Amino acid sequence: MCAGFPAGGTAHQLVNRTDRDVTYLEIGDRTAGDEAFYPADDIRAALGPDGKWRFTHKDGTPYVAEAGGQNTA
């Protein structure tokens, strides 16, 4: 299967509804200033000039991952 999601398009997610492992390959160029928005979760991800992702809420406050999660805030 192959799927494409245009920038600025409707939010999307991939869900494995089977009992088997799935391999997922994401391809992108990680252009400086690259951004992603997750409106259902109020998260914005932006690639910083240092190459690290920054996660914030819509209002700009840092997103703090739940216990056990990872973030770069």
RAZIWO-V64542 format. One record per residue. N is the residue number from 1. OMEGA is omega in whole degrees, 0 to 359 (* if undefined). Layout:
# RAZIWO-V64542
n=N omega=OMEGA
n=N omega=OMEGA
This chain:
# RAZIWO-V64542
n=1 omega=177
n=2 omega=179
n=3 omega=176
n=4 omega=181
n=5 omega=183
n=6 omega=175
n=7 omega=179
n=8 omega=181
n=9 omega=178
n=10 omega=178
n=11 omega=185
n=12 omega=175
n=13 omega=176
n=14 omega=183
n=15 omega=176
n=16 omega=181
n=17 omega=178
n=18 omega=176
n=19 omega=181
n=20 omega=175
n=21 omega=178
n=22 omega=173
n=23 omega=183
n=24 omega=180
n=25 omega=178
n=26 omega=181
n=27 omega=177
n=28 omega=183
n=29 omega=179
n=30 omega=178
n=31 omega=176
n=32 omega=181
n=33 omega=179
n=34 omega=181
n=35 omega=173
n=36 omega=180
n=37 omega=178
n=38 omega=188
n=39 omega=180
n=40 omega=181
n=41 omega=181
n=42 omega=179
n=43 omega=173
n=44 omega=177
n=45 omega=179
n=46 omega=178
n=47 omega=182
n=48 omega=180
n=49 omega=178
n=50 omega=180
n=51 omega=179
n=52 omega=179
n=53 omega=175
n=54 omega=182
n=55 omega=179
n=56 omega=171
n=57 omega=181
n=58 omega=182
n=59 omega=177
n=60 omega=178
n=61 omega=181
n=62 omega=174
n=63 omega=178
n=64 omega=181
n=65 omega=176
n=66 omega=180
n=67 omega=180
n=68 omega=180
n=69 omega=180
n=70 omega=169
n=71 omega=180
n=72 omega=181
n=73 omega=*
